[in-house]
Amino acid sequence: MIYEFKIALEDVGVPVWRTIQMDSNSTFRDLHEVIQLAFNWDNMHLHSFFVNKSNGSKIEG
């Protein structure tokens, strides 16, 4: 199965986002690496992951 993610940066002034697709067997490490590539980063930016349900509510964890 393929999942599609919209990754948005907050508090940068203008809307900045990327849409990526990942296989369901991917790990958070894989996700991290794809995000680095999508934004052309060198693994030097602070980051955190937030997961929202499809209705927009946050998943507590």
Secondary structure by P-SEA (a helix, b strand, c coil): cbbbbbbbbcccccccbbbbbbcccccaaaaaaaaaaaacccccccbbbbbbccccccccc
